[in-house]
């Protein structure tokens, strides 16, 4: 196989059994992704990436010569090396995307907590100003654990 790639002669086709397994796996991935979207377990914005990945796997399973062309373009010797390289690259990009999302969510959560603290302080000062004394049990015990018995709040 390696010598065929190096000589530029047409490589043999992917054996029928391997092609069948690869196509079934790719189709299975596509079905699972669509089902997750249908059940609202996977958001559409992420589904696009996964559907593209499943379609690419299906294309590579169906068209072995495309995989061999990619192998030559990457400079790998074996198609398996190309698949491994593409898999690692894919996981790296997914990790980067989730890191960006996590950073954005963390920043937004911090801003929301700061706004909540300001609103609670404003509410306390308003309650104290209108009645002259505190009447809110939340004010006396803090804002955490609202609705929990005192014993559970103190243990948490």
NORKA-V487319 format. One line per field, one symbol per residue. phi: phi as a letter, one per 40 degrees, with the letter a starting at -180 (. if undefined). psi: psi as a letter, one per 20 degrees, with the letter a starting at -180 (. if undefined). A space follows every 50 residues. Layout:
phi->???
psi->???
This chain:
phi->.ccccccgccccccddcccccccccccccccccccccccgcbcccccdcc ccccccccccccbcccccccccccgccbcccccccccccccccccccccc ccccccccccccccccccccccccccccccbgacbcccccbgccgcgccd dccccc
psi->gghhghijqpqqrpqgghgggggggghgggggghhhghjkipqhhhhggh hggghgggghhhnhhgghghgghhjrhqhhhgggghgggghghgggghgg ggggggghggghhghggghggggghgghhhihrpiphhhhiriqkpiqqh ghghh.
